[in-house]
């Protein structure tokens, strides 16, 4: 009897731990699976790149991880021209006319045409642009290239990504743009003189961009 009492005292802590874990498992099952806290997706050659027949091996892997109040997005690109600068935007739709767009940051490739960038911000179902009204005239550091006022809009969610050549000349060198005079520019860099889009998330539907897969 003494032996059985001692064995019971040894088993009691282990039994308590098992009961606690079983209770937690039941609670999680009853409450449903938690929302995704990390997502991964690809960026593919943009429509402009495909139509131009350039950068055939260009692609990027994107991972977004929730940190509670913000998300961390890592972009790993490859198959791009070496030693070249690119501009990353969070956009409403992946193809022209792109809709509402936000300048997120830059990527610069190494000698092997690879680039890696880490960005901190809101990259989830809560990512949006809003303009409740029209304030005083907006700043115009780039003159006529800037709007001096804004349109009023309800929240517009931006769940896609796009990557642009920082300059049209770089796109010409990569065979993604004809060498015309003057070279056509797009507004997708810091001074609004970028080249064409090179990568995007266009393999996802317009209204189902990958950033919207990450719960708040």
N, C-alpha and C positions, 0 to 999 in steps of 0.2 A: 504494500500500500504506500509506503514511503517513496518507493521508486516511481510509482505512477504519479504521485503528487509532484515530484521533481520534474518529470517529463512534461507534465501539464504546464508547469511554470515556464519551462523552456519554450514550449510551442505557443504560448499565449501571445507574445509580441508578434510573431509571424502571422498568426491568425488575424490579429488586429489590422496589420498592414494589408492583408488580402481583402478584408472586408472594406477598407477604405478605397482601394483601387477598384473593386467591383462596383461600389457606389458611384464613383466618378465616371466609370464607363457607362453605367446606366443613365446618368444625368446627361452625358454628352450625346448618347444615342437619342434620348428623348428630345433634346433641344435641337437636333439636326447637326449636320457637319458645319464647322465654322467657314466663313467666306475665305476665298483664296487670299493669301497674304503675299504671294509672289507669283508672277507670270513671266513667261518667256515667249518670244515670237520673232519672226524674221522680217527684215526689210529686203525687198527685191528690186531688180532693175526697174526704174521708172518707165512710164510710157514713152517719154522723150528719149531715154537711152535705148529702148527696144526699137523705136522707129528709126533712130540714127544708126543702129547696128554697132554700137560701141560698148566698151567695158563689159564683155560677155561674161566675165567671172565675178562681177561686182555683187556683193551681198553684205548683210550685217545680221548679227545675232543681238537681240535686245533682251535684257532681263530687268524687270521692275520689282523692287521689294519694298513692302510697306514698313515704315518705322514708326507707325502711330500717327503723328501729326504731319509727317511728310513721307514722300517716297524717294528712293534712290534708284536711278535708272543708269544701267551700264550698257553702252553700245560698243560692240566689237565689229568693225568693218574690215573687209578684205577684198582683193581683186580690183582695187581702185588705182588710179595713176599714182606713182610714187612722188613723195615730197610735194604734195598738193594740199591746199586748204579747202575745207568744205564747211557749210553752214547748216546746222540742224534746227528744224522748226517743228513745233507741235501744231497740227493743222486740222481743219474741220473735215475735209475730204481729201483723199490721196492724190487725185488727178486734178488738172486744171478745170475750174478756176480756183480750186483749193479752199475757198471760203475764208473764214476767220483763221488767222495764223499768228503764232507767237514765236519770236526768236529765242530759242533755248540756249544755243551755244555753238562752239566750233569743234571741228575735228581736223587734224592734220596727219596725213599719212607719212609713214617712214619710207625707207628705200625699197621696201618690199611691197608697198601699196597697202599696208595695214594701218589701222588707227583704232585707238581705244579711248573712249570718253566716259566720264562719270558725272552725272547731273543730279542735283537735289532740288525737288520741288513737288508739285502736285501732278502725278501721272496716274490717275485713277478715274473712277466713275464721277468724281467730283471736279474734274478738270473742265473749266469753262471760261469764257470771256463774256463780260457784261458791261453795258453802258446805260445806266438808268436815265441819263439825260445828257444834255449838251452844255458843258461849262464854258468858261471863257475860251478864246482861241487857243488851240494847242500849239506847243513849241514846234518850230520848223528849222531845226539845225541844218537840214539839207535842202533848204529853199523849196523850190517848186516840186521836188520829189516827195515832200512831206505834205500830208493833209493838215490844213490849219483848223479843222474842226472834226468832230466825230459824229457818226450816225447814232441814234438811239436804238438800243436793242435789248431785248430780254436775254437771259443767259443762253449762250450758244456753246454747246459742248464740243470739245476738240479732242478726238480720240485717236487720230492718226499721226504718223510721223513722216517727214520728208527731209531729204538731204540734198543740198544744192551745191554746185560748183561755186566757189567764192568769186570767180571771175569768168567772163566769157572766153578770155584767151586760154585759160586752162581747159575749158571744154573743147575748144578748137584743137588744142594739142592732143587731146584724148580721142579725137574723131567724133565727138558728140555734138559738134556745131560747125556749120559751114563758115569759112573764113571770109565774111562779108565786111563791107565798110559802109557805115559803122557797124560794129558788132552789137547785136541785140542784147539788152540787159533785162534782168528781172529784179524785183525789189527785195530778194531774199538774202540780204546780208546787211552788215551794219551801216553801210552808206548807200544801200539800195542800188547797187551796180553788180549784182550777182549774175552768174550764168544759169544754165538750165538745171532742172531737177535731175539727179542721178539715181537716187534710191527712194523708195517709198514703201508704205504698207498697203499697196494697192491690191494685194491678194485677199484683203478683207473687204467686206461690203462697205459702202459709203457710210451707212448708219450704224455699223458695228465695228468701229475701229478697235484695235487691240487694247488700248488703254482703258476702255470701258469695261473690260473683263475683271479689273481689280476693284473689289469692293472698298468702300470708304473705311 
